[in-house]
Amino acid sequence: MTLQLQKPATGAVPIQAIDRAGWPQARKSLSAPHRRWLQTMGFDGAPGSFGLLPDESGALAEVWVGVASSADPYALSALPGELPAGRYRLGDRGLALSPEAAALSWELGCYRFDLYKPARELGAQLQLAPSADASRGALIAAAHCAVRDLVNTPAEHMGPAELAETVRMLAKQHGAKFKQTVGDALTKAGFPSIHAVGRAATREPRLIEMNWGDAKHPRVTLVGKGVCFDTGGLDLKPADGMRLMKKDMGGAAHVIGLATLIMALELPVRLQLLIPAVENAVAGNAYRPGDVIRTRAGLHIEIGNTDAEGRVVLCDALAYAVEQKPDLLIDMATLTGAARVALGPQLPALFCRRMDLARQLVDRSLELQDPLWHLPLWQGYHRSIESDIADIVNTGKGPMAGAITAALFLADFVPETTDWLHLDLFAWNDTPRPGRPVGGEAQTLRTLLALLESRYTA
């Protein structure tokens, strides 16, 4: 293990954290040769930068690393893959990093997806004194990395059945109840839209469900889009559009990660996890543009485009969720390209009927460096998804406001009396940054966890 929660060993090399504002004062504590060396290297406390200082014998004496703040979740992320092999500890001459941030950032910096290639051995070990905060940081990092692994795994090895097995194992670990409704049983159980989207695939569609917690506690329901691969269906995607569609189950991966944290931290909630898991494939029995599908809620959907399948599978799961009258309902989905056009890959879009809750979440997300951004459920655009032959259509009548019309579609299945959050996210890093390699990414987990903890443990 590269993170060790134990008393640092004698001789462990100190890592001194500093921000840009504090660097001019901190550098005065260094010897003149060390000051000149770091100046030559261009070190100025910028987040993600670092410099190595030798002692008189030429051995490594200490490491200086630039951070955004003492709670920077990526404070040490640039170090694990770059430092020489050896033992390291937090120093006491710069900013005092929180143990949670230190553990989280170090572990995120260690992440590599190595299922199909030899693992890279990292010789640098960070030793942190055991504490509840350090353990929490390690736990959150593990949840982040699990989300990344799920998203990065190719669809060949992460289909609906494998996604269900992941939830089953999680349920077993935490003493939760697990069940799944598979294939044609979906129509009998009242989930016709999930079945319609997934019926053309050789791997059967299913609704995955997990329940955990005390029945006396408030119910929190998490719903995640589990489209394990999206060809676009009969409205076939072009090759470039299909290349990353193994990540179209990113919403499911996120709710699994969040559920893991809820159970591991034993939050006083009654948790329900729902994942409609399908593969949107092409075959003779595939659902078609122009079809009308009856949903669990009784609304009829006209299919304008088979590539807008995420909202079609989610609507049955949301309708089922609200039957249980949750205190809070959260759905997460890699739903629209329009959200990425509006906000880019690093900012998930948040939709929420309560302006006060939305503002609270945005402020908290910026504080935690786990950002999201509020977009409006603008009712004036609802006419764009109203059908001439059914209740609603799964595509808007034009290219504008696509993320909003998708959210409005889902809102038709959630009563206004239900506290509901919808997150349209990318679940992917397209450029590398410290602690965030190219590939699957966990977004907003820490923000949502903070919301749940403040709401249910205050």
C-alpha positions in Angstrom: 0.0 0.0 0.0 1.3 3.5 -0.8 -0.8 5.1 1.9 -0.1 3.8 5.4 -2.2 5.0 8.4 0.5 4.6 11.1 2.9 6.7 13.1 5.5 8.0 10.6 8.8 6.2 10.8 11.9 7.9 12.0 13.7 9.2 8.9 10.5 9.6 6.8 11.0 12.5 4.4 8.8 15.5 5.2 6.5 16.9 2.6 6.0 20.7 3.2 2.8 22.1 1.7 2.5 25.7 0.8 0.3 28.0 -1.3 1.4 30.8 -3.5 0.4 33.4 -0.9 2.5 31.8 1.8 5.5 31.0 -0.3 7.4 34.3 0.0 7.4 34.0 3.8 8.1 30.2 3.9 11.1 30.5 1.6 12.9 32.6 4.1 13.2 29.6 6.4 15.3 27.8 3.7 19.0 28.0 3.3 20.3 30.2 0.5 21.3 27.3 -1.7 17.9 25.7 -1.3 16.2 29.0 -2.1 18.2 29.4 -5.2 17.6 25.8 -6.3 13.8 26.1 -6.0 13.9 29.4 -7.7 15.9 27.8 -10.5 13.3 25.0 -10.8 10.6 27.7 -11.0 8.8 26.6 -7.8 6.5 29.3 -6.5 3.8 27.4 -4.6 1.5 26.9 -7.6 -1.0 24.0 -7.0 0.4 20.7 -8.4 4.0 21.9 -8.6 6.7 20.5 -6.3 10.5 20.7 -5.7 12.9 18.2 -4.1 15.7 19.4 -1.8 18.8 17.4 -0.9 20.7 17.4 2.4 24.5 17.9 2.6 25.2 14.3 1.6 23.0 14.5 -1.5 20.1 12.4 0.0 16.6 13.7 -0.3 15.9 16.0 2.7 12.4 17.3 2.0 9.8 17.9 -0.6 7.9 21.2 -1.1 4.6 21.0 -2.9 2.2 23.7 -4.0 -1.4 23.4 -2.9 -4.6 25.5 -3.4 -5.4 25.4 0.3 -5.0 23.2 3.4 -8.1 21.3 2.4 -7.1 20.9 -1.3 -8.4 17.5 -2.4 -5.6 17.2 -4.9 -2.9 18.7 -2.7 -0.5 15.7 -2.9 -1.9 14.1 -6.1 1.1 15.1 -8.3 3.6 13.3 -6.0 3.0 9.5 -5.8 4.1 8.7 -9.3 7.0 11.2 -9.3 8.8 10.9 -5.9 11.7 8.5 -5.4 10.9 5.3 -3.5 10.9 5.7 0.2 8.8 6.8 3.2 7.3 10.2 3.5 5.3 12.2 6.1 3.6 15.5 6.4 6.0 18.3 7.4 5.4 21.2 9.8 7.0 24.2 8.1 4.3 25.1 5.6 0.5 24.8 5.6 -1.0 22.2 7.9 -2.8 19.9 5.5 -5.9 18.3 6.9 -5.4 14.5 7.3 -8.6 13.9 5.1 -7.2 16.0 2.2 -3.8 14.4 2.5 -5.1 10.8 2.4 -7.6 11.6 -0.3 -5.2 13.5 -2.6 -2.4 10.9 -2.2 -4.7 8.0 -3.0 -6.2 9.8 -6.0 -2.7 10.5 -7.2 -1.9 6.7 -7.0 -4.9 5.7 -9.2 -4.2 3.7 -12.4 -6.6 1.6 -14.4 -4.5 -1.5 -14.8 -7.0 -4.3 -15.5 -5.5 -5.1 -18.8 -1.8 -4.2 -18.4 0.8 -4.7 -15.7 0.3 -2.5 -12.7 2.9 0.2 -12.2 4.7 -0.2 -8.9 4.8 3.0 -6.9 7.7 3.0 -4.4 6.7 6.2 -2.5 4.8 5.6 0.7 3.0 8.3 2.7 2.7 7.6 6.4 -0.1 9.4 8.2 -0.9 9.1 11.9 -4.1 7.1 12.3 -7.2 9.3 12.8 -10.9 9.4 11.9 -10.2 12.1 9.3 -7.4 10.2 7.6 -9.6 7.1 7.4 -12.4 9.2 6.0 -10.1 10.5 3.3 -9.0 7.0 2.4 -12.6 5.8 2.3 -13.7 8.6 0.0 -10.7 8.0 -2.3 -11.6 4.3 -2.5 -15.2 5.2 -3.6 -13.8 7.6 -6.2 -11.5 4.9 -7.6 -14.3 2.3 -7.6 -16.4 4.7 -9.7 -13.5 5.2 -12.1 -12.9 1.5 -12.4 -16.6 0.9 -13.3 -16.6 3.6 -15.9 -13.2 2.5 -17.4 -14.1 -1.2 -17.8 -15.1 -2.0 -21.4 -18.7 -2.9 -22.1 -17.6 -6.5 -22.9 -16.8 -6.9 -19.3 -19.3 -4.5 -17.7 -22.7 -5.3 -19.1 -26.1 -5.3 -17.2 -25.3 -8.6 -15.5 -21.9 -7.5 -14.3 -23.3 -4.2 -13.1 -25.9 -6.2 -11.1 -23.2 -8.4 -9.7 -21.3 -5.3 -8.5 -24.4 -4.2 -6.6 -25.1 -7.7 -5.2 -21.5 -7.9 -3.8 -21.9 -4.4 -2.3 -25.2 -5.4 -0.7 -23.6 -8.5 0.8 -20.7 -6.5 2.2 -23.1 -4.1 4.1 -26.0 -6.4 4.9 -28.3 -4.8 2.4 -31.1 -6.4 0.5 -30.6 -7.0 -3.2 -32.9 -7.9 -6.0 -33.2 -7.6 -9.8 -36.0 -7.8 -12.3 -34.6 -9.2 -15.6 -35.8 -9.5 -19.2 -39.4 -10.1 -20.0 -40.2 -10.0 -16.3 -39.8 -6.2 -16.5 -43.0 -5.8 -18.5 -44.9 -8.0 -16.0 -43.5 -6.0 -13.1 -44.5 -2.7 -14.6 -41.3 -1.4 -16.2 -42.1 -1.3 -19.9 -39.9 1.5 -20.9 -36.7 -0.1 -19.5 -37.7 -3.3 -21.3 -38.3 -1.5 -24.6 -34.9 0.1 -24.7 -33.0 -3.0 -23.8 -34.9 -5.8 -25.5 -32.8 -5.8 -28.7 -29.5 -6.7 -26.9 -28.4 -10.3 -26.3 -27.7 -9.3 -22.7 -31.0 -8.9 -21.0 -32.1 -5.5 -19.6 -32.9 -5.4 -15.8 -33.8 -3.1 -13.0 -31.3 -3.5 -10.2 -32.4 -2.6 -6.6 -30.7 -2.5 -3.3 -32.3 -1.5 0.1 -30.4 -0.7 3.3 -30.9 1.0 6.6 -33.5 1.4 9.4 -37.1 1.7 8.3 -37.5 4.5 10.9 -35.0 6.7 9.1 -35.8 9.1 6.2 -35.8 7.4 2.9 -33.1 8.5 0.4 -33.4 7.1 -3.1 -30.5 7.1 -5.6 -31.3 6.4 -9.3 -28.5 5.9 -11.8 -28.6 5.5 -15.6 -27.0 2.2 -16.4 -26.8 2.1 -20.2 -23.8 -0.2 -20.4 -23.2 0.6 -24.0 -25.1 2.9 -26.3 -25.0 2.4 -30.0 -27.7 4.9 -30.4 -30.1 2.1 -31.4 -31.7 2.4 -34.9 -30.7 6.1 -34.8 -27.1 4.8 -35.0 -24.3 7.0 -33.6 -21.3 7.7 -35.9 -18.1 6.0 -34.9 -16.7 9.0 -33.0 -19.9 9.3 -31.0 -19.8 5.7 -30.1 -16.2 5.4 -29.1 -16.7 6.4 -25.4 -20.1 4.8 -24.9 -18.8 2.3 -22.4 -19.1 5.2 -20.0 -22.8 5.7 -20.6 -23.4 3.8 -17.3 -21.5 6.5 -15.5 -24.6 7.6 -13.6 -25.0 4.0 -12.3 -21.3 4.0 -11.2 -21.8 7.3 -9.3 -24.8 6.1 -7.3 -23.0 2.9 -6.5 -20.1 5.0 -5.2 -22.4 7.3 -3.2 -24.3 4.4 -1.8 -21.0 2.8 -0.7 -20.1 6.0 1.3 -23.6 6.2 2.8 -23.4 2.7 4.1 -19.7 2.7 5.2 -20.3 5.9 7.2 -23.6 4.5 8.5 -25.6 7.6 7.8 -29.0 7.5 9.5 -31.1 7.1 6.3 -33.1 4.4 4.7 -31.3 3.9 1.4 -32.8 2.7 -1.8 -30.6 2.2 -4.9 -32.2 1.8 -8.3 -30.3 1.2 -11.6 -32.1 0.5 -14.9 -29.3 -1.4 -16.7 -29.6 -2.0 -20.4 -27.6 -2.1 -23.6 -29.0 0.1 -26.4 -28.4 -2.3 -29.3 -29.6 -2.8 -32.9 -31.6 -5.8 -33.9 -34.9 -6.8 -35.5 -36.8 -6.2 -32.3 -35.2 -2.9 -31.4 -37.5 -0.1 -30.5 -38.1 2.4 -33.3 -38.4 6.1 -34.0 -42.1 6.9 -34.0 -43.0 4.1 -31.5 -45.2 5.0 -28.6 -44.3 3.4 -25.3 -46.5 3.3 -22.2 -44.5 3.9 -19.0 -44.9 2.8 -15.4 -46.4 6.1 -14.5 -49.1 5.7 -17.2 -47.7 8.4 -19.4 -47.1 7.6 -23.1 -43.8 8.5 -24.7 -43.4 9.0 -28.4 -39.9 8.0 -29.5 -38.4 10.9 -31.5 -34.9 9.4 -31.5 -33.7 6.0 -30.2 -30.4 7.7 -29.1 -32.3 9.6 -26.4 -32.7 6.4 -24.5 -31.3 7.4 -21.1 -34.4 9.4 -20.1 -36.6 6.5 -21.3 -35.1 4.0 -18.9 -34.8 6.5 -16.1 -38.5 7.5 -16.2 -39.7 4.0 -15.1 -37.1 3.9 -12.3 -38.1 7.4 -11.1 -41.8 6.5 -11.2 -41.1 3.5 -9.0 -38.9 5.5 -6.7 -41.6 8.1 -5.9 -44.1 5.4 -5.1 -42.1 4.9 -1.9 -42.3 8.7 -1.1 -38.6 9.4 -0.5 -37.5 12.3 1.6 -34.9 13.0 -1.0 -34.5 11.6 -4.6 -31.3 12.0 -6.5 -30.7 10.8 -10.0 -27.4 10.8 -11.8 -26.9 10.3 -15.5 -24.6 10.8 -18.5 -27.7 12.1 -20.1 -27.0 14.8 -22.8 -24.3 16.2 -24.9 -26.1 19.5 -24.6 -24.9 19.8 -20.9 -21.3 19.4 -22.1 -21.8 22.0 -24.7 -23.1 24.4 -22.1 -20.7 23.6 -19.2 -17.9 21.5 -20.6 -16.6 18.2 -19.1 -15.6 19.5 -15.6 -19.0 21.0 -14.6 -21.9 18.6 -14.1 -25.3 20.2 -14.6 -27.6 20.3 -11.6 -31.4 20.6 -11.9 -33.5 21.2 -8.8 -36.9 22.8 -8.2 -35.7 24.5 -5.0 -33.6 27.5 -5.7 -32.3 27.6 -2.1 -31.1 24.0 -2.2 -29.5 24.5 -5.6 -27.6 27.5 -4.4 -26.5 25.7 -1.3 -25.2 22.8 -3.4 -23.3 25.0 -5.8 -21.6 27.0 -3.0 -20.7 23.8 -1.2 -19.3 22.2 -4.4 -17.0 25.2 -5.1 -15.8 25.1 -1.5 -15.0 21.4 -1.8 -13.5 21.7 -5.3 -16.0 19.2 -6.4 -18.0 21.5 -8.7 -21.5 21.4 -10.2 -23.5 24.2 -11.8 -27.2 25.0 -11.6 -29.3 25.0 -14.8 -33.0 26.0 -14.7 -36.0 23.7 -15.1 -37.5 26.3 -17.4 -41.2 25.4 -17.9 -41.4 27.6 -20.9 -39.5 25.0 -22.8 -41.9 22.1 -21.9 -43.9 22.6 -25.1 -40.7 21.4 -26.9 -41.3 17.9 -25.6 -45.1 17.8 -26.0 -46.2 15.2 -28.6 -49.1 15.3 -31.1 -49.9 11.7 -30.6 -48.7 10.9 -27.0 -48.1 12.7 -23.7 -44.5 13.6 -24.3 -41.7 12.9 -26.8 -38.2 11.9 -25.8 -36.5 14.6 -28.0 -37.0 18.3 -28.2 -38.3 20.0 -31.3 -34.9 21.7 -32.0 -31.3 21.7 -31.0 -31.5 24.4 -28.3 -31.7 23.8 -24.5 -31.3 20.1 -24.9 -30.1 19.5 -21.3 -33.1 21.5 -20.0 -35.7 19.6 -22.1 -34.2 16.3 -21.0 -34.5 17.4 -17.3 -38.1 18.6 -18.0 -38.9 15.1 -19.4 -37.7 13.5 -16.2 -39.6 16.1 -14.1 -42.9 14.8 -15.5 -42.3 11.6 -13.5 -41.4 13.3 -10.2 -44.2 15.1 -8.2 -43.5 18.7 -7.3 -43.8 17.7 -3.6 -40.7 15.5 -3.9 -37.3 16.9 -3.1 -35.4 15.9 -6.2 -32.0 16.5 -7.7 -31.1 15.6 -11.2 -27.4 15.6 -12.2 -26.3 15.4 -15.8 -22.6 14.6 -15.8 -19.8 13.6 -18.0 -18.0 11.0 -15.8 -14.8 11.4 -17.7 -11.6 13.3 -17.8 -10.6 14.2 -21.3 -7.3 15.9 -20.2 -4.9 14.8 -17.5 -4.5 16.8 -14.3 -2.9 15.8 -11.0 -5.0 13.1 -9.4 -7.3 13.0 -12.4 -5.9 10.9 -15.3 -7.6 10.6 -18.6 -10.6 8.2 -18.3 -13.5 7.6 -16.0 -14.0 10.2 -13.2 -16.2 10.5 -10.1 -17.9 13.9 -10.0 -19.9 15.5 -7.2 -19.6 12.6 -4.8 -18.1 14.7 -2.0 -20.6 17.5 -2.6 -23.6 15.1 -2.4 -22.1 13.4 0.7 -21.7 16.7 2.4 -25.4 17.5 1.6 -26.5 14.2 3.0 -24.5 14.5 6.2 -25.7 18.1 6.9 -29.3 17.1 6.2 -29.4 13.9 8.2 -26.8 14.1 10.9 -27.0 17.7 12.0 
